Amino acid sequence: MDRVAPTTAAAMADHWNSRAWRFDGAASHRRDADAWRTVFNAALGGAPLDVLDLGCGTGACALLAGSLGHRVTAVDGSAEMLAHAKAAATEANLSIEFINATMDEAALPTASAEIVTLRNVLWTLENPSAALTLARKLLRPGGILLVSDGLWFRHRVNNSRDVFGAHLPFYNGVPEDDARGLLAGAGFSAVESWRDLIPGNLYGAAYDDPEKPIAFFILTAISPE
Ligand SMILES: C[S@@+](CC[C@H](N)C(=O)[O-])C[C@H]1O[C@@H](n2cnc3c(N)ncnc32)[C@H](O)[C@@H]1O
């Protein structure tokens, strides 16, 4: 199987380690849990299910799934992001298994999850299609993948382009049509959009253009039987 981040994993972990302290204050991370609870309730089915959150960051999706009664495992390559997630889970009295590893390194059992979530992670990956192939492998047949991402930048101007950006096919963000193509390519079907459940402009303006709202998508798809 192709690797998700063959050359950028260490730089990516450094990047998120340095941003962890301010991540939760940014739009929608843990802040907009109520809006995302509506989506999770509608899109993921009744608890308790085995949920795997890939690239969990500070734990927004993992905590939400846990609070809905799911059994949650959450993986991230950044120790600092995970430290925030662990502290939040402790504070919320939620039992979540956190794994500090990249998706390529985490020893996750095949066909062990009923739900995989990948929120705002595809854009950070060198090989997003490999992440969807991995998700398919980790899901039980008929399991649900929830994938969400947005069009974050138009002309990013910091050093991350030099450090890893040039290696990322969706460095400026993931268009919904591309995500749908990736899902089909990885063998997922029954793609459904849940975007309408979050009206308005959840993420505010594009980071480099105050006039331009960030477009985003929320899709689920079913893994093959
Ligand atoms: C933009 S944050 C999104 C965090 C979270 N999913 C959310 O919605 O708030 C991207 C996260 O993906 C993680 N990540 C990126 N590449 C990864 C990889 N190859 N393996 C594991 N985690 C990765 C980063 O460390 C970071 O915490």
The ligand as an ORCA input file, in Angstrom:
! r2SCAN-3c Opt
* xyz 0 1
  C      -5.798     20.728     10.408
  S      -5.475     19.570     11.691
  C      -7.097     18.832     11.889
  C      -7.309     18.238     13.270
  C      -8.687     17.646     13.535
  N      -8.981     16.538     12.654
  C      -9.783     18.677     13.477
  O     -10.665     18.583     12.632
  O      -9.753     19.616     14.294
  C      -4.569     18.284     10.870
  C      -4.031     17.228     11.818
  O      -3.617     16.098     11.055
  C      -2.435     15.590     11.622
  N      -1.695     14.832     10.588
  C      -1.238     15.315      9.404
  N      -0.628     14.335      8.724
  C      -0.689     13.221      9.494
  C      -0.232     11.883      9.327
  N       0.412     11.498      8.216
  N      -0.455     10.997     10.322
  C      -1.121     11.383     11.455
  N      -1.570     12.639     11.667
  C      -1.364     13.544     10.700
  C      -1.687     16.817     12.093
  O      -0.703     16.507     13.068
  C      -2.828     17.679     12.621
  O      -3.036     17.462     13.998
*
